[in-house]
């Protein structure tokens, strides 16, 4: 085919490769936000939503509440970000999920910037794209309103500041930016954040034999500023609420993730499977292990100061999570760009080779492309998907586009071939958004909650007070299930009024009860959440 032979997409045609990379970047950005609003709120999303909504409705951005009761949890920065997004985009699910998706994109841009500056532009593009398409983040967490991607961005900014400004010998900026971002991380998730900067500075300056910098005025000044910011936050919080209880609860959340919080069997299981799970969720970069198992490739990594920094920083910080059975994979998201950058480098410097490693990698992806193309063409004929009538028109188009990507992948070589691997994953995310998210909106176990909220709103309107009657605390969910938060978040979004938790029935208004506690009251509306029967009643 003359199109390919003409050199239009040859690896040596840098200008066209940059244009193609830009187009992939545009397509990628669309994939992050397309249909982001459709899936119902689920898991921890409703709780995050309630806190942000009640910040706006109470006009209090210091103390976090759920159902108008103080929620002693993380500091408020992530909830403030969500509240800001709601002010911009309105009271809807897109506004709640936008900050997480944007944080993911910004982390990719940071990965590109560092790769471009300390290796070269092509490497920066490749490493950033492979980070941005890693399975766990791209297909799951970037579609949620969860805290972890934003938090990981702050920690990554702090860690990367250490290397960037150390190379420039600008130590006020090094410590200033490192502590600025880690203080923001503390205001997002609490005490554990400072462990990142302590470990990173300690291990890197030890490696550089420059520990004396820890006793320099730039470091002392930055520590004092960070301490002052933390003190100011706690002082402000203490003017509203019980500060001792808040600090105790926040420290308890940190303690739950340590080695002290689990039994021996859990510790052993965690030690065995945690690193394996970590490698699995960074797919497709997991496959880059094919290219690293040679002493020569390890030496190539050691020859790059930036990659050495990433390696020792990752190992030192990751060990903390490896020996902490309470740790979850989402707590390690700040390490994804580091590890993927390191793994991409041996692949990058071997792009000109045509050995069995490259053939194995690309054959595996080619099989995935064929399966994905066939799947798109078959979906219109599967009865399960008939609930989305438009798929019979759109899915053949997606199938043809994937076949086109497969053709380009087959005909190109080296760097360009990887760009079409990335294009394929981006197309898969677009298909996921186009098919899975609308189906989830219709069939998910979380789908009825918006309907419940709409039904209740029609009965009570927007002005009447609404209470949830329960005698449990915020972390107990026997009388009222945890999933009620999903209904409550939709109620607060639609009514722009708080659903208040109470253990009394003294005030006039509408109340939601567990039906076992009705005591003869006449229900206006009945609904079931997680096998718990609830009822709406009016009390005058």
Steps between C-alpha positions, in 0.01 A plus 500: 500500500656824381358698792723312742800473268504876439632562848195689627500302825855372506677536839746743342224742395499687830265781401222264391547285810451807716185586305371147546583516872306826528196346329519199734518744791183676381321166456623393842365815665161440339507142630553622857189717507259337252192368686679559832168600659299193407585230753318537832700594808630189676746370760662797680381758245172587679682567826747730324209668324308561824798661669562735205131585459459577868808721495322715244160483666641577849756746363762336722820382330686395814283244677376206294149366556283216375124537540576815699702317766873552546697240308844448657690377198758646263583872489279701264710591193361234265147588606574868435620406150177305441296792630683734261424268211132497600498880495644495147306211342188488716351246740560186294715187480726644229607777737582242767713286267670773300777577757617138513516468121678836473750400770577184304564703184719748689707215644555377144613849395740507797637160394550632146672817620749315717568234236550763231732713712723225635493244215348640177167600344414164343566318823291753691207442265525122515540474878217748563260321266577161649431644844176656378369171361589276796197283558409563864505878470371545146205261509400527863626769735500790254125440458430562870481791742756338729785678675799287405603628154494863619698405809751308289548805277593713803744238631656455154545877466676507837728207415587622150581845642782343700683370193415790270632774726787295639632472145482879474651550850209730587445383854242754616282390211577134564384504859238769444314314227553157657347612831233713333358205307539256788318744730217508247514120506467511880197726462360233269570177685670565830816417693634218282577750224812627672652152487548542125715810526695371800584173324569662163730770634675258733571228242589733212730728699661192654558365147647837396705514821351839572311446824631831629229666290248379758657745745512790253296817537285428191389171655448639850304797360276272288433265794402797715263632232340158461466462875341844522247407229407178684471688831281767338270232358464325835452831680223596258338157528514521881295819490212299349526146637666263747863505381619217727239260367575604142876438532432169673269385218744615231788318668281191529453496123879506457557227761255265325741464206810404696667170581347515847145481365486140371572142598790289382302319226385828351853637512644202311227511236552873455878463466454237229224652290527878541799547262346257250173691504693822454665368184166372370312828529756703302420294187603532216827627650518168686609344172808725492661259746585305184755767412671554835638158601855559386795643688557733208154654540549551873824682417314718249255601772785572743655731240198733524496705824127566467420129480730422792315759707165346407624149580639571846207726588249236394673215685539697823139623503339184368653293781275684746190374319645157435531431874161659583218247456240775529634666184286498187624525144348844461736628771791439261375692197772765540755229416339407168666777293836420660491126432354536151767756412773261617351202315449701181869593468641152411217464250573844356871441440422165332238636260726438203527128578275233350570219744260253661416742782352758265326231297347349815382839627346612172350160421323504837362850430406399145291211637329746736426732207345218297285388795389860569413560133294182477327581829390840371359344185315228697348719774201618287392135469514421874161537669650627827600824326156562347420737788723747313343510150759741358775237535386323184608811308807611697674175588576398138665841461715437807584156364617648169708763681669230707572302184662817362716531810593132465606561139716799594652305788582212264659720234708735718819432697683609813378815676203545267379149570475587870299812422240276339502270802413810703235600245346154534472529881348848463245363253418224751430764764270684258313174438486444876352848550256447214376157610585416861416833663149533347426137590623561853268799523206270420590170667739569787388422854563871565267609217172514703630759745451793266144380437438480875628855539282626215190333648566649843565844353166490317325433830677752724628765257817701559413713801371261766760363747595134459644289782644150525397338827759262644658433838829376352823692457633596156714188461228248596249389238252252644182711524588698186731336243820659375350522152243753625779752443436452128136603532593784737762640262247514216248664734748768602607559139146536371347690794811703589405436861658281766356170617555521878568198717309496831402268786199713597161563334421832663524738203229517233598380155561186298688204646651185355469202737600139505154343465557303822504835686179646350296437818168533315593803290349513153764469223472734202762310301678169550824377351765235564878541514729201559206289622410765759144639468478879542203736503434872461255649751372844588513623862319824592 
